[in-house]
Amino acid sequence: MFRSAAAGIMDRGGANLGDKTLLDALVPAADAFEQTIKNGGNTQQSIDTAAKAAREQVEETKAWIAKRGRASYTGERSKDTYDAGAVAVATMFENVAAAWEKS
């Protein structure tokens, strides 16, 4: 499901990993989710792992210069800021994890 979303975004917008877009959080989150399930983790563990992976990758985006998306218009000035799309993805996963835990 998450992998399909990432593939659709890549196809539509032409972005790739490392372009400083939401994909830089979504793809690692999808990888972590799938790996946790594959290793026998339950849904809560998988979502928690995905949220952690997404948030960790958000931190990485701060050092990058945006190559795609709105931030790419700012060029060098995009460095030293987090990618807004990646932050949104991480926040969504964190909130889904918290909601799942309460249910």
DAJO-V201363 format. One record per residue. N is the residue number from 1. OMEGA is omega in whole degrees, -180 to 180 (none if undefined). Layout:
BEGIN
[[N	OMEGA] [N	OMEGA]]
END
This chain:
BEGIN
[[1	180] [2	179] [3	178] [4	178] [5	180] [6	180] [7	179] [8	179] [9	178] [10	-180] [11	-176] [12	-173] [13	180] [14	180] [15	177] [16	174] [17	179] [18	179] [19	-178] [20	177] [21	177] [22	179] [23	-178] [24	172] [25	-176] [26	-177] [27	176] [28	177] [29	178] [30	178] [31	-179] [32	179] [33	-178] [34	-179] [35	180] [36	176] [37	-179] [38	-180] [39	175] [40	179] [41	177] [42	-176] [43	-180] [44	179] [45	-178] [46	179] [47	178] [48	-180] [49	178] [50	180] [51	179] [52	180] [53	180] [54	-179] [55	178] [56	-179] [57	175] [58	180] [59	180] [60	-175] [61	-178] [62	-176] [63	-173] [64	171] [65	-177] [66	178] [67	-180] [68	177] [69	-177] [70	-178] [71	-180] [72	179] [73	-179] [74	176] [75	-177] [76	-179] [77	178] [78	177] [79	-180] [80	172] [81	177] [82	174] [83	-177] [84	179] [85	178] [86	177] [87	180] [88	179] [89	180] [90	179] [91	178] [92	180] [93	179] [94	180] [95	175] [96	179] [97	180] [98	179] [99	-180] [100	-179] [101	-180] [102	-175] [103	none]]
END
